[in-house]
Amino acid sequence: MSSYRVLFLAPLALLLAACQSAPPAPPAAPVAPATPTTTTTTANPRQAAAAAIAAIKFGGGDGSSMELAVVVMASSEYVGVQAEYRWLREHHPGCKRTNQALIHQGDKAYDALDIELPNGDKLKVWFDISPFFGKY
């Protein structure tokens, strides 16, 4: 039995001696943060929203009535409403919004915005918001 002990204890002793004499592992190198693989991502949500608002297309009429409403081709309510305000700035510079109403007519949804022009004139501008109404 003693030969079995020697055969068992000898390799164990060598293993323990090797573990104690091994040098410590070098410190791990810092991991660099991942870099994006594409450059088409927008830096932040505000920039993404601004880009989406700037890209909105308009159709329809001049907004002078429900029948001639400006159609806002947006994909979400936030972008669509901001696009309405962009349209007002472009077509009626310096105007102030005084009231806004949501109107349903048949299967369409409209925003009717009362504005005051810099010269004091008051207008109602109609927007067909059906393409984006209820989409978040």
SULFENCOR-V177380 format. One record per run of one state. SS is the DSSP state (~ for helix, > for strand, _ for the rest). FROM is the first residue (numbers start at 1). LEN is the number of residues. If there is no record, write none. Layout:
# SULFENCOR-V177380
ss=SS from=FROM len=LEN
ss=SS from=FROM len=LEN
This chain:
# SULFENCOR-V177380
ss=_ from=1 len=1
ss=~ from=2 len=20
ss=_ from=22 len=23
ss=~ from=45 len=11
ss=_ from=56 len=1
ss=> from=57 len=4
ss=_ from=61 len=9
ss=> from=70 len=4
ss=_ from=74 len=3
ss=~ from=77 len=15
ss=_ from=92 len=4
ss=> from=96 len=10
ss=_ from=106 len=2
ss=> from=108 len=9
ss=_ from=117 len=5
ss=> from=122 len=7
ss=_ from=129 len=8
